[in-house]
């Protein structure tokens, strides 16, 4: 099925899954210490986080420096604006419209995967120089925004991609190129560019395909690639994206992290991931 890229890159937002939107909405009235609690409540939901980041980078705020991290964006826009983002976040129509085909992509699994990836990326960023952990977290969280947009607008194409991936035993990115002629990484990058996001973030999303092949374009891309690898190795992979026997040495070289140090911090990073899972599943 042919897709119209502009129908994806011109989107104003992407939807969340019902469980996460309901959790956020139900918690709004109970929040007293709003600044902390709201951020804690949305930090593992990519669509809501993207809405907050988009608002912070808009001309409405006119901030002289572009906003790279969710934490900084939340501080800038304030709790009232965050509540409005939560209230206006849509949910996947397939849960409401029985006329639309069901997407074969495991959406709840994808949400857990991105939450763990974000947590691991933040932990890796904390032990590196010249890179902010908050930015690493944000990049890890939003890396699959293009995939969510595809699932929302072209469920038939997503199903064709997943079927091609299984039949040809290839990666999700490779199957996307065969079926639709592009990748969700490229779609996501174009979306972020249209939303006025910092170039560093959109380029990191676009780099995901090359990073998976061991060719990260930046240290931030390398961090996200390593975090994704860890998430999958811990059993929190989105099965449609898993890469078998990935060589992470090029990623370690890019970020300047010796394999011994990376291995030694594994348990600490996994503990963080466990906490992330408990938050998103609570």
BAFI-3210 file (N, C-alpha, C; in Angstrom, 3 decimals, decimal comma, padded with zeros to 6 digits):
// residues 282
n [1|2|3|4|5|6|7|8|9|10|11|12|13|14|15|16|17|18|19|20|21|22|23|24|25|26|27|28|29|30|31|32|33|34|35|36|37|38|39|40|41|42|43|44|45|46|47|48|49|50|51|52|53|54|55|56|57|58|59|60|61|62|63|64|65|66|67|68|69|70|71|72|73|74|75|76|77|78|79|80|81|82|83|84|85|86|87|88|89|90|91|92|93|94|95|96|97|98|99|100|101|102|103|104|105|106|107|108|109|110|111|112|113|114|115|116|117|118|119|120|121|122|123|124|125|126|127|128|129|130|131|132|133|134|135|136|137|138|139|140|141|142|143|144|145|146|147|148|149|150|151|152|153|154|155|156|157|158|159|160|161|162|163|164|165|166|167|168|169|170|171|172|173|174|175|176|177|178|179|180|181|182|183|184|185|186|187|188|189|190|191|192|193|194|195|196|197|198|199|200|201|202|203|204|205|206|207|208|209|210|211|212|213|214|215|216|217|218|219|220|221|222|223|224|225|226|227|228|229|230|231|232|233|234|235|236|237|238|239|240|241|242|243|244|245|246|247|248|249|250|251|252|253|254|255|256|257|258|259|260|261|262|263|264|265|266|267|268|269|270|271|272|273|274|275|276|277|278|279|280|281|282]
n.u [000,846|000,591|001,884|001,279|003,707|003,594|001,227|001,877|004,127|003,015|001,422|-000,144|000,145|000,711|-001,034|-001,652|-001,738|-004,748|-004,522|-002,421|-003,230|-005,597|-004,564|-003,084|-005,110|-006,821|-005,184|-004,838|-006,583|-005,930|-003,465|-001,200|001,421|002,299|004,352|006,380|004,921|003,361|005,274|006,516|004,432|004,032|006,424|007,183|005,633|005,632|004,040|002,673|004,862|006,118|004,234|004,521|007,200|007,024|005,416|007,077|009,118|007,904|006,924|005,454|006,644|009,166|011,804|015,276|017,180|017,021|014,896|015,874|015,352|012,845|012,423|013,396|011,667|009,218|009,602|009,703|007,180|005,280|002,891|000,134|-000,019|000,971|-001,034|-003,035|-001,980|-002,078|-004,857|-005,671|-004,535|-004,901|-006,274|-005,406|-007,337|-008,088|-008,877|-011,349|-012,747|-014,205|-014,189|-011,707|-008,667|-007,004|-003,898|-000,955|001,231|002,547|001,345|001,325|003,602|005,482|005,371|006,442|008,966|010,071|010,091|011,920|014,183|014,580|015,150|017,503|019,153|019,396|020,810|023,225|024,086|024,694|027,162|028,920|030,957|030,312|027,660|024,217|022,336|019,493|018,825|019,587|017,730|015,331|015,715|015,842|013,259|011,554|012,236|010,774|008,653|007,842|007,056|004,794|003,162|002,859|001,467|-000,915|-001,988|-001,649|-002,470|-002,754|-000,447|001,528|000,983|001,570|004,285|005,240|004,584|006,218|008,714|008,810|008,536|010,766|012,800|014,138|015,215|013,055|013,346|014,456|012,345|010,438|011,554|011,319|008,526|007,244|009,086|010,531|011,636|010,472|012,084|013,054|010,609|009,822|011,880|011,356|008,872|009,580|011,204|009,322|007,864|009,469|011,522|014,743|017,547|019,411|017,982|016,141|017,932|019,140|017,017|016,621|019,011|018,675|018,351|020,884|022,391|021,526|022,769|025,331|026,545|026,538|025,656|026,366|027,382|025,136|023,327|024,649|024,413|021,623|021,357|022,812|021,265|018,863|019,728|020,332|017,766|016,456|018,038|017,408|014,907|012,910|012,350|010,780|009,221|009,036|011,134|013,535|017,015|019,103|022,034|023,581|026,386|027,864|030,184|031,033|029,250|029,986|032,540|031,972|030,673|032,662|033,090|034,483|034,218|034,405|033,702|031,129|029,895|030,182|028,432|026,026|024,095|023,219|022,030|020,031|018,456|017,367|015,807|013,924|012,521|011,386|009,639|007,872|006,643|005,305|003,572|002,001]
n.v [-001,205|002,170|004,993|008,345|010,457|013,103|013,178|012,145|013,569|016,047|015,921|017,084|015,981|012,863|009,863|008,430|005,380|003,933|003,196|004,750|007,412|007,450|006,976|009,317|011,287|010,536|011,040|013,762|015,475|014,687|015,639|017,436|018,370|019,636|020,201|018,228|015,783|015,683|015,583|013,206|011,504|011,620|010,984|008,633|008,376|008,672|010,138|012,140|013,378|014,367|016,283|018,177|018,932|019,972|022,201|023,689|024,352|026,052|029,188|030,531|030,588|031,529|030,954|031,546|029,516|026,308|023,673|020,676|018,603|016,715|017,263|019,883|021,175|020,803|022,321|024,831|025,288|024,827|023,524|023,932|024,152|021,651|019,996|020,689|019,639|016,902|016,573|017,001|015,019|012,486|009,135|005,916|005,288|002,765|001,396|002,324|002,401|-000,002|-000,465|-000,062|-001,697|-003,984|-003,271|-005,145|-004,591|-004,664|-002,573|-001,903|-003,248|-001,818|000,663|000,010|-000,799|001,630|003,145|001,763|001,934|004,723|005,119|003,595|004,947|007,431|006,635|005,735|008,100|009,511|008,603|009,471|011,987|015,330|015,138|015,356|013,743|014,065|014,780|012,493|010,700|011,795|011,527|008,737|008,093|009,179|008,005|006,251|007,662|008,019|005,456|005,104|007,036|005,911|003,554|004,650|005,952|004,296|001,429|-000,908|-000,916|-001,138|-003,727|-005,142|-004,617|-005,885|-008,521|-008,922|-008,609|-010,892|-012,980|-012,656|-012,632|-010,271|-007,018|-004,646|-002,051|-002,609|-004,038|-002,027|-000,312|-001,879|-002,222|000,352|002,181|003,905|004,681|004,338|005,864|007,932|009,163|009,963|011,800|013,836|014,670|015,800|017,881|019,482|020,272|022,023|021,148|020,824|020,460|018,566|016,570|015,637|014,679|012,632|010,828|010,229|008,951|006,427|004,082|003,767|003,584|001,175|-000,479|-000,275|002,177|004,856|008,317|010,212|010,940|010,982|009,460|007,026|006,450|006,093|003,863|001,930|001,830|000,839|-001,678|-002,785|-002,766|-004,671|-006,925|-007,384|-008,349|-006,559|-005,803|-004,544|-006,817|-006,692|-005,163|-006,206|-006,851|-009,360|-010,684|-008,261|-006,208|-004,316|-002,926|-000,796|001,181|001,563|002,568|004,971|006,450|006,511|004,623|002,123|-001,441|-002,923|-001,100|-000,529|-002,996|-003,329|-001,493|-002,525|-003,836|-001,755|-000,098|-001,810|-001,995|000,555|000,358|-001,511|-000,032|001,861|000,271|-000,512|001,902|002,556|000,446|000,602]
n.w [000,000|-000,928|000,734|001,874|002,548|003,419|004,802|007,197|008,130|008,416|010,618|013,629|016,097|017,870|018,795|022,073|024,030|025,379|028,152|029,196|028,743|030,234|032,785|033,179|033,008|035,112|037,247|037,399|038,954|041,506|042,018|043,933|044,580|042,020|040,052|040,266|040,319|037,952|035,881|036,585|036,057|033,304|032,144|030,848|028,628|025,329|023,276|024,833|026,039|023,735|022,993|025,052|024,666|022,081|022,523|024,239|022,482|020,753|019,159|020,974|023,441|022,944|023,697|023,993|023,565|022,062|023,251|024,564|026,366|028,143|030,858|031,143|029,387|030,677|032,977|031,833|030,515|032,478|034,971|034,342|031,529|030,856|031,819|030,010|027,666|028,266|028,496|025,892|024,427|022,103|021,688|020,333|017,521|016,761|018,962|019,427|017,052|015,309|012,663|011,640|010,728|012,940|014,347|013,932|015,405|018,647|020,821|023,611|024,377|022,916|024,234|026,758|025,931|024,900|027,224|028,852|027,238|027,259|029,986|030,285|028,485|029,731|032,019|030,868|029,716|032,012|032,823|030,998|029,363|028,218|027,395|028,017|030,497|030,652|028,050|026,698|027,774|026,753|023,950|023,733|024,520|022,545|020,165|018,516|017,397|014,760|014,063|015,636|014,449|011,904|012,571|013,448|011,184|008,949|009,281|007,741|006,181|008,155|009,029|006,691|006,555|008,877|008,286|006,033|007,216|008,849|006,962|005,294|007,065|008,010|009,222|010,922|009,889|007,347|006,202|006,115|004,215|001,930|001,703|001,994|001,107|002,700|006,090|009,521|011,090|009,461|008,888|011,466|012,045|010,170|011,092|013,585|012,719|011,393|013,577|014,818|016,454|018,095|015,905|016,582|017,928|015,954|014,044|015,466|015,721|013,015|012,522|013,576|012,002|010,728|013,033|014,109|012,357|013,154|012,674|014,042|013,924|015,749|019,161|020,811|019,290|019,423|022,161|022,396|020,733|022,171|024,488|023,481|022,690|025,212|026,390|024,822|025,342|027,970|027,812|027,238|024,708|021,739|019,900|017,122|016,393|017,167|016,916|015,943|017,383|017,417|016,837|019,163|019,476|017,666|018,536|021,192|020,792|019,524|021,534|023,351|025,401|027,276|026,918|029,268|031,298|030,481|030,814|033,558|034,657|034,135|035,870|037,475|035,595|034,767|037,036|037,081|034,824|035,623|037,498|035,799|034,312|036,298|036,868|034,448|034,215|036,410]
ca.u [000,000|001,369|001,549|001,606|004,600|003,162|000,120|002,496|005,015|002,213|000,598|000,030|000,481|000,488|-001,870|-001,132|-002,613|-005,781|-004,089|-001,569|-004,039|-006,498|-003,761|-002,762|-006,330|-007,309|-004,285|-004,750|-007,281|-005,340|-002,108|-000,986|002,779|002,104|005,546|007,058|004,040|002,933|006,405|006,673|003,314|004,087|007,784|007,391|004,664|006,245|003,168|002,448|006,151|006,319|003,364|005,142|008,402|006,596|004,951|008,226|009,931|007,086|007,159|004,684|007,534|010,274|013,015|016,431|017,864|016,063|014,715|016,212|014,946|011,483|012,464|013,530|010,434|008,175|009,889|009,432|005,764|004,503|001,903|-001,131|000,119|001,138|-002,370|-003,756|-001,445|-002,637|-006,293|-005,915|-003,879|-005,876|-005,883|-005,474|-008,715|-008,415|-009,511|-012,708|-013,361|-014,087|-014,074|-010,297|-007,955|-006,181|-002,472|-000,233|002,259|002,155|001,500|001,729|004,992|006,278|005,451|007,403|010,285|010,605|010,339|013,177|015,250|014,819|015,794|018,880|019,903|019,714|021,863|024,477|024,507|025,208|028,553|029,709|031,242|029,847|026,325|023,314|021,456|018,100|018,686|019,660|016,429|014,334|015,946|015,454|011,810|010,799|012,873|009,824|007,462|007,420|006,379|003,462|002,412|002,515|000,437|-002,163|-002,523|-001,569|-002,385|-002,554|000,968|002,280|000,792|002,344|005,704|005,524|004,540|007,427|009,830|008,810|008,730|012,115|013,760|014,915|014,884|011,874|013,745|014,600|010,998|009,784|012,092|010,762|007,073|006,785|010,129|011,186|011,629|009,802|013,075|013,024|009,318|009,887|012,771|010,643|007,850|010,216|011,634|008,134|007,390|010,428|012,408|016,170|018,084|020,135|017,032|015,622|019,020|019,330|015,940|016,915|020,186|018,395|018,589|022,330|022,887|021,235|023,762|026,663|027,118|025,882|026,170|026,748|027,455|023,767|022,791|025,289|023,804|020,291|021,554|023,219|020,107|017,927|020,331|020,136|016,340|016,148|018,744|016,720|013,575|011,960|012,383|009,573|009,644|009,124|012,333|014,738|018,129|019,801|023,499|024,103|027,730|027,756|031,507|031,067|028,505|030,833|033,637|031,418|030,386|033,883|032,860|035,105|033,278|034,471|032,909|029,736|029,424|030,156|027,292|024,828|023,081|022,669|021,133|018,863|017,609|016,634|014,808|012,865|011,716|010,606|008,558|006,881|005,894|004,406|002,568|001,242]
ca.v [000,000|003,397|005,964|009,738|010,886|014,396|012,975|011,812|014,639|017,232|015,685|018,012|015,199|011,437|009,400|007,523|004,226|004,291|003,021|005,853|008,631|007,324|007,140|010,736|012,040|010,199|011,563|015,226|016,110|014,299|016,161|018,627|018,824|019,458|020,239|016,930|014,651|015,619|015,099|011,790|010,765|011,602|010,870|007,447|008,340|009,455|011,139|013,277|014,062|015,116|017,451|019,149|019,428|020,798|023,469|024,434|024,832|026,892|030,636|031,047|030,789|032,345|030,687|031,795|028,260|025,238|022,793|019,313|017,589|016,783|017,896|021,334|021,637|020,828|023,474|026,057|025,519|024,840|022,458|024,195|023,806|020,198|019,428|020,871|018,653|015,595|016,578|017,022|013,882|011,514|007,739|005,193|005,092|001,356|000,899|002,835|002,214|-001,404|-000,540|000,020|-002,957|-004,034|-003,253|-006,289|-004,079|-004,736|-001,194|-001,857|-003,693|-000,700|001,682|-000,476|-000,777|002,991|003,588|001,143|002,531|006,067|004,988|003,122|006,021|008,416|006,070|005,742|009,496|009,988|008,198|009,994|013,415|016,144|014,765|015,520|012,582|014,395|014,750|011,077|010,148|012,279|010,905|007,334|007,997|009,582|007,450|005,524|008,472|007,749|004,163|005,353|007,755|004,921|002,659|005,397|006,358|003,253|000,121|-001,971|-000,916|-001,691|-005,175|-005,650|-004,518|-006,933|-009,799|-009,004|-008,809|-012,291|-013,900|-012,505|-012,649|-009,039|-006,072|-003,818|-000,966|-003,151|-004,356|-000,750|000,180|-002,700|-002,066|001,745|002,992|004,758|004,057|005,153|006,804|009,109|009,822|010,626|012,958|014,895|015,183|016,667|019,093|020,306|020,762|022,986|020,558|021,020|019,601|017,468|015,503|015,054|013,913|011,403|009,921|009,791|008,081|005,135|002,993|003,582|003,165|-000,252|-001,160|-000,032|003,420|006,019|009,578|011,095|010,296|010,788|008,306|005,840|006,195|005,534|002,521|001,052|001,687|-000,067|-003,005|-003,257|-003,036|-005,951|-008,017|-007,616|-008,878|-005,470|-005,394|-004,650|-007,976|-006,357|-004,374|-006,848|-007,152|-010,519|-010,684|-006,950|-005,868|-002,988|-002,302|000,531|002,130|001,861|003,421|006,299|007,179|006,539|003,831|000,789|-002,536|-003,325|-000,139|-000,716|-004,227|-003,177|-000,676|-003,182|-004,094|-000,468|000,338|-002,699|-001,598|001,742|-000,116|-002,156|001,054|002,436|-000,666|-000,469|003,154|002,535|-000,616|000,793]
ca.w [000,000|-001,009|001,765|001,608|003,624|003,967|005,740|008,476|008,588|008,720|011,803|014,747|017,284|017,710|019,905|023,088|024,233|026,370|029,541|029,623|028,798|031,382|034,001|033,316|033,284|036,453|038,265|037,387|040,067|042,787|042,122|044,753|044,266|040,591|039,215|040,259|040,049|036,551|035,098|036,932|035,486|031,840|031,641|030,031|027,536|024,260|022,661|025,738|026,155|022,499|023,054|025,955|023,989|020,948|023,085|024,756|021,364|019,886|019,246|022,111|024,586|022,478|024,479|023,119|023,254|021,829|024,401|024,184|027,336|028,667|032,170|030,945|028,754|031,706|033,836|031,087|030,190|033,719|035,170|033,667|030,112|030,775|031,982|028,754|026,710|028,634|028,211|024,447|023,774|021,602|021,829|019,078|017,093|016,557|020,172|019,454|015,745|014,916|011,212|011,269|010,981|014,143|014,044|014,479|016,308|020,054|021,275|025,015|024,389|022,410|025,294|027,753|025,296|024,848|028,602|029,300|026,432|027,782|031,293|030,079|027,828|030,766|032,852|030,105|029,593|033,299|033,027|029,882|029,344|027,100|026,953|029,152|030,724|030,329|026,598|026,346|028,141|025,807|022,641|023,838|024,670|021,350|018,963|017,673|017,128|013,389|014,052|016,192|013,419|010,881|013,108|013,548|009,891|007,931|009,934|006,753|005,794|009,276|009,012|005,551|006,934|009,860|007,571|005,197|008,135|009,275|005,837|004,729|008,172|007,931|010,288|010,687|008,996|006,000|005,713|005,812|002,948|000,857|001,586|001,840|000,501|003,691|007,414|010,534|011,612|008,587|009,096|012,764|011,955|009,450|012,008|014,576|012,022|011,165|014,863|015,337|017,454|017,826|014,850|017,218|018,229|014,713|013,407|016,242|015,325|011,647|012,579|014,213|011,055|010,605|014,339|014,219|011,526|013,705|012,148|014,650|013,413|016,844|020,466|021,289|018,556|019,990|023,473|022,156|020,204|023,279|025,383|022,797|022,792|026,581|026,590|024,174|026,021|029,247|027,545|027,052|023,318|020,934|019,106|015,713|016,125|017,686|016,025|016,486|017,339|017,047|017,291|019,782|019,591|017,032|019,361|022,346|020,321|019,235|022,778|024,160|026,610|027,214|027,134|030,670|032,078|030,073|031,443|035,018|035,085|033,628|036,883|037,896|034,527|034,744|038,167|036,629|033,869|036,402|038,075|034,704|033,987|037,399|036,733|033,287|034,389|037,653]
c.u [000,874|000,931|001,938|002,418|004,120|002,012|000,635|003,328|004,258|001,298|000,883|000,482|000,343|-000,263|-001,119|-002,060|-003,574|-005,313|-003,301|-002,347|-004,971|-005,761|-003,460|-003,998|-006,857|-006,460|-004,283|-005,374|-006,635|-003,983|-002,066|000,398|002,944|003,388|006,215|006,138|003,621|004,070|006,613|005,614|003,430|005,440|008,045|006,356|005,154|005,297|002,918|003,738|006,433|005,459|003,943|006,381|008,049|006,158|006,123|009,085|009,151|007,394|006,415|005,594|008,778|011,553|014,234|017,205|016,818|016,067|014,898|015,611|013,522|011,453|012,532|012,266|009,319|008,364|009,488|007,937|004,868|003,396|000,578|-001,101|000,271|-000,217|-003,169|-003,281|-002,041|-004,107|-006,595|-005,209|-004,922|-005,386|-006,023|-006,921|-009,080|-009,082|-010,978|-013,466|-013,148|-014,021|-012,619|-009,607|-007,107|-004,712|-001,786|000,880|001,744|002,399|001,932|003,187|005,917|006,438|006,466|008,821|010,880|010,898|011,665|014,352|015,604|015,572|017,255|019,734|020,305|020,851|023,213|025,005|025,129|026,666|029,467|029,944|030,571|028,475|025,396|022,396|019,994|017,837|018,725|018,316|015,382|014,478|015,540|013,951|011,077|011,301|011,895|008,570|006,948|006,673|004,954|002,584|001,977|001,371|-000,922|-002,797|-002,574|-001,436|-002,168|-001,089|001,841|002,169|001,557|003,832|006,083|005,512|005,783|008,665|009,943|009,128|010,144|013,209|014,716|014,489|013,641|012,199|013,843|013,239|010,245|010,261|011,508|009,290|006,652|007,865|010,815|011,149|010,912|010,772|013,087|011,722|009,323|010,738|012,082|009,544|008,455|010,699|010,452|007,604|008,369|011,348|013,867|016,684|018,793|019,209|016,518|016,691|019,276|018,262|016,211|018,060|019,878|018,670|020,082|022,934|022,679|022,233|025,186|027,332|026,434|026,507|026,636|026,831|026,051|023,112|023,364|024,702|022,431|020,391|021,941|022,039|019,078|018,437|020,111|018,675|015,960|016,804|018,113|015,312|012,509|011,997|011,002|009,891|009,780|010,408|013,630|015,773|018,939|021,310|024,086|025,490|027,693|029,107|031,590|030,325|029,330|031,975|033,143|031,187|031,611|033,759|033,496|034,099|033,250|033,621|031,430|029,134|029,255|028,965|025,965|023,733|022,422|021,674|019,871|017,910|016,768|015,502|013,628|011,940|010,829|009,420|007,467|006,039|004,874|003,319|001,699|-000,177]
c.v [001,244|004,364|007,366|010,260|012,184|014,249|012,620|012,974|015,915|017,043|016,719|017,276|013,724|010,932|008,517|006,308|004,530|004,225|004,226|007,167|008,593|007,544|008,623|011,551|011,793|010,810|013,071|015,859|015,818|014,939|017,446|019,212|018,702|019,362|018,875|015,828|014,543|015,090|013,614|010,947|010,635|011,177|009,636|007,310|009,256|010,484|012,359|014,073|014,904|016,382|018,554|019,770|020,353|022,171|024,318|025,015|025,736|028,371|031,263|031,384|031,595|032,153|030,807|030,542|027,178|024,258|021,349|018,267|017,815|017,515|019,416|021,915|021,774|022,024|024,775|026,306|025,533|023,800|022,682|023,784|022,298|019,509|019,543|019,890|017,279|015,510|016,509|015,896|012,855|010,098|007,059|004,879|003,623|000,756|001,341|002,504|000,782|-001,572|-000,518|-001,310|-002,878|-004,117|-004,441|-005,871|-004,114|-003,375|-001,096|-002,275|-002,576|000,378|001,267|-000,406|000,629|003,531|003,041|001,731|003,923|006,020|004,574|004,209|007,100|007,918|006,057|007,166|010,034|009,622|008,683|011,493|014,053|015,733|014,771|014,313|012,847|014,324|013,309|010,393|010,523|011,618|009,437|007,154|008,234|008,928|006,766|006,326|008,244|006,438|004,299|006,066|006,811|004,025|003,346|005,607|005,253|001,871|-001,025|-002,071|-001,487|-003,211|-005,820|-005,663|-005,652|-008,312|-009,992|-009,251|-010,276|-013,233|-013,853|-012,548|-011,456|-008,107|-005,275|-002,690|-001,460|-003,483|-003,081|-000,209|-000,582|-002,352|-000,622|002,682|003,968|004,031|004,950|006,145|008,085|009,884|010,596|011,871|014,127|015,503|016,172|017,968|020,040|020,916|021,755|022,456|020,857|020,002|018,380|016,287|014,835|014,227|012,607|010,377|009,366|008,797|006,667|003,946|002,707|003,101|001,673|-001,077|-000,867|001,231|004,655|007,319|010,530|010,306|010,031|009,599|007,009|005,453|005,545|004,108|001,524|000,797|000,736|-001,507|-003,598|-003,620|-004,394|-007,121|-008,348|-008,163|-007,819|-004,945|-005,420|-005,686|-007,669|-005,614|-005,079|-007,134|-008,273|-010,351|-009,342|-006,738|-004,448|-002,282|-000,950|001,593|002,547|002,785|004,853|007,102|007,257|005,784|002,455|-000,307|-002,971|-002,401|-000,287|-001,938|-004,051|-002,366|-001,315|-003,375|-002,801|000,058|-000,522|-002,374|-000,377|001,325|-000,757|-001,121|001,692|001,565|-000,605|000,790|003,054|001,490|-000,422|001,290]
c.w [000,000|000,081|001,326|002,784|004,258|004,946|007,128|009,006|008,924|009,929|012,883|016,013|016,933|018,944|020,892|023,156|025,373|027,812|030,046|029,711|030,005|032,695|034,250|033,680|034,699|037,556|038,398|038,626|041,415|043,031|042,952|044,464|042,757|039,790|039,135|039,771|038,596|035,685|035,346|036,222|033,968|031,285|030,781|028,917|026,427|023,628|023,544|025,896|024,916|022,478|023,925|025,304|022,829|021,439|023,557|023,647|020,414|020,093|020,423|023,289|024,205|023,250|023,572|022,723|023,044|022,999|023,967|025,116|027,838|030,002|032,037|030,325|029,774|032,631|033,150|030,913|031,427|033,769|034,447|032,206|029,930|030,915|030,685|027,690|026,986|028,219|026,718|023,708|023,372|021,884|020,473|018,722|016,970|017,791|020,262|018,162|015,265|013,403|010,757|011,569|012,240|013,743|014,705|015,439|017,744|020,710|022,738|025,172|023,924|023,472|026,367|027,187|025,281|026,242|029,111|028,531|026,947|029,102|031,147|029,432|028,828|031,654|032,163|029,990|030,869|033,528|031,906|030,037|028,124|026,559|028,162|029,308|030,360|028,831|026,098|026,619|027,095|024,445|022,650|023,882|023,357|020,066|018,015|017,350|015,710|013,263|014,590|015,159|012,301|011,337|013,159|012,178|008,846|008,569|008,946|006,354|006,899|009,269|007,857|005,874|007,876|009,205|006,704|006,067|008,531|008,125|005,275|005,787|008,100|009,068|009,921|009,722|007,552|005,391|005,342|004,466|001,764|000,611|001,300|001,300|001,423|005,028|008,411|011,165|010,775|008,750|010,409|012,736|011,252|010,315|012,994|013,943|011,813|012,455|015,501|016,413|017,105|016,807|015,425|017,514|016,957|014,008|014,145|015,883|013,931|011,611|013,061|013,292|010,932|011,920|014,539|013,415|011,974|013,215|012,736|014,167|014,494|018,138|021,012|020,586|019,098|021,332|023,300|021,620|021,279|024,222|024,778|022,885|024,187|026,833|026,006|024,895|027,366|029,050|027,390|025,628|022,719|019,874|017,623|015,368|016,527|016,601|016,660|016,328|016,880|017,633|017,853|019,898|018,878|017,848|020,573|021,957|020,077|020,507|023,690|025,460|026,459|027,550|028,597|031,542|031,754|030,752|032,947|035,498|034,681|034,662|037,347|036,851|034,491|035,893|037,800|035,688|034,585|037,023|036,999|034,345|035,042|037,309|035,602|033,419|035,619|037,385]
res [x|x|x|x|x|x|x|x|x|x|x|x|x|x|x|x|x|x|x|x|x|x|x|x|x|x|x|x|x|x|x|x|x|x|x|x|x|x|x|x|x|x|x|x|x|x|x|x|x|x|x|x|x|x|x|x|x|x|x|x|x|x|x|x|x|x|x|x|x|x|x|x|x|x|x|x|x|x|x|x|x|x|x|x|x|x|x|x|x|x|x|x|x|x|x|x|x|x|x|x|x|x|x|x|x|x|x|x|x|x|x|x|x|x|x|x|x|x|x|x|x|x|x|x|x|x|x|x|x|x|x|x|x|x|x|x|x|x|x|x|x|x|x|x|x|x|x|x|x|x|x|x|x|x|x|x|x|x|x|x|x|x|x|x|x|x|x|x|x|x|x|x|x|x|x|x|x|x|x|x|x|x|x|x|x|x|x|x|x|x|x|x|x|x|x|x|x|x|x|x|x|x|x|x|x|x|x|x|x|x|x|x|x|x|x|x|x|x|x|x|x|x|x|x|x|x|x|x|x|x|x|x|x|x|x|x|x|x|x|x|x|x|x|x|x|x|x|x|x|x|x|x|x|x|x|x|x|x|x|x|x|x|x|x|x|x|x|x|x|x|x|x|x|x|x|x|x|x|x|x|x|x]
***
